[in-house]
Amino acid sequence: GIDYTTNRRKFIFFNGASSGTYQPGRELQTILTCPRGAYCRDGASNFTLCPMGSYQPSKGQPACLRCPIGYFCPELGLPVPRICPA
Protein backbone atom coordinates (compact mmCIF):
# COMPACT_ATOMS: atom_id res chain seq x y z
CA GLY A 1 0.00 0.00 0.00
CA ILE A 2 0.91 3.66 -0.08
CA ASP A 3 1.40 5.67 3.10
CA TYR A 4 1.56 9.46 3.19
CA THR A 5 3.38 10.72 6.25
CA THR A 6 2.84 14.11 7.91
CA ASN A 7 5.81 15.53 5.98
CA ARG A 8 4.13 14.59 2.67
CA ARG A 9 6.69 11.98 1.64
CA LYS A 10 5.31 9.08 -0.32
CA PHE A 11 6.34 5.53 0.60
CA ILE A 12 5.38 2.35 -1.22
CA PHE A 13 5.51 -0.89 0.74
CA PHE A 14 6.02 -4.26 -0.92
CA ASN A 15 5.44 -7.68 0.52
CA GLY A 16 8.49 -8.92 -1.37
CA ALA A 17 8.87 -12.07 -3.38
CA SER A 18 6.91 -15.15 -2.37
CA SER A 19 8.00 -18.78 -2.80
CA GLY A 20 8.82 -19.56 -6.43
CA THR A 21 9.57 -15.92 -7.29
CA TYR A 22 12.41 -13.50 -6.70
CA GLN A 23 12.83 -9.73 -6.59
CA PRO A 24 16.19 -8.70 -8.11
CA GLY A 25 16.31 -5.28 -6.44
CA ARG A 26 14.43 -4.06 -3.39
CA GLU A 27 13.88 -0.65 -4.99
CA LEU A 28 12.43 -2.26 -8.12
CA GLN A 29 8.81 -3.30 -8.29
CA THR A 30 9.66 -6.25 -10.51
CA ILE A 31 9.00 -9.76 -9.24
CA LEU A 32 10.20 -12.56 -11.53
CA THR A 33 9.33 -16.26 -11.69
CA CYS A 34 12.08 -18.74 -10.88
CA PRO A 35 13.38 -20.52 -14.00
CA ARG A 36 13.45 -24.28 -14.60
CA GLY A 37 16.44 -25.93 -12.92
CA ALA A 38 16.29 -23.51 -10.00
CA TYR A 39 14.28 -22.67 -6.87
CA CYS A 40 13.33 -19.52 -4.95
CA ARG A 41 12.45 -19.26 -1.27
CA ASP A 42 10.34 -16.51 0.33
CA GLY A 43 11.93 -13.08 0.02
CA ALA A 44 14.64 -14.20 -2.42
CA SER A 45 16.58 -11.51 -4.29
CA ASN A 46 17.79 -14.07 -6.84
CA PHE A 47 17.14 -17.68 -7.83
CA THR A 48 19.34 -20.58 -6.69
CA LEU A 49 20.35 -23.36 -9.09
CA CYS A 50 19.36 -26.85 -8.03
CA PRO A 51 22.33 -28.64 -6.44
CA MET A 52 23.88 -31.79 -7.89
CA GLY A 53 21.64 -34.76 -7.18
CA SER A 54 18.45 -32.76 -7.79
CA TYR A 55 16.46 -31.13 -10.60
CA GLN A 56 13.41 -28.93 -11.18
CA PRO A 57 11.35 -29.27 -14.40
CA SER A 58 8.87 -26.48 -13.60
CA LYS A 59 9.12 -22.71 -13.32
CA GLY A 60 8.20 -20.92 -10.11
CA GLN A 61 9.07 -23.59 -7.56
CA PRO A 62 10.26 -23.18 -3.94
CA ALA A 63 12.41 -26.35 -3.93
CA CYS A 64 14.18 -28.86 -6.17
CA LEU A 65 13.27 -32.53 -6.57
CA ARG A 66 15.60 -35.37 -5.60
CA CYS A 67 16.97 -37.30 -8.56
CA PRO A 68 14.90 -40.52 -8.92
CA ILE A 69 16.25 -44.08 -8.96
CA GLY A 70 17.52 -45.00 -12.44
CA TYR A 71 18.53 -41.40 -13.19
CA PHE A 72 21.42 -39.15 -12.24
CA CYS A 73 21.82 -35.39 -11.85
CA PRO A 74 25.55 -34.63 -12.19
CA GLU A 75 25.34 -30.84 -12.70
CA LEU A 76 23.96 -27.73 -11.05
CA GLY A 77 20.71 -26.34 -12.40
CA LEU A 78 19.28 -29.33 -14.25
CA PRO A 79 15.69 -29.00 -15.50
CA VAL A 80 15.43 -32.78 -16.15
CA PRO A 81 17.37 -35.77 -14.75
CA ARG A 82 19.49 -37.93 -17.04
CA ILE A 83 18.83 -41.62 -17.58
CA CYS A 84 21.58 -43.85 -16.17
CA PRO A 85 23.57 -45.57 -18.92
CA ALA A 86 22.94 -49.29 -19.32
Secondary structure, DSSP 8 states (H G I E B T S, - for coil): -EEE-TT--EEE------TTEE-S-TTS---EE--TTEE--TT-SS-EE--TTEE--SSS-SS-EE--TTEE--STT-SS-EE---
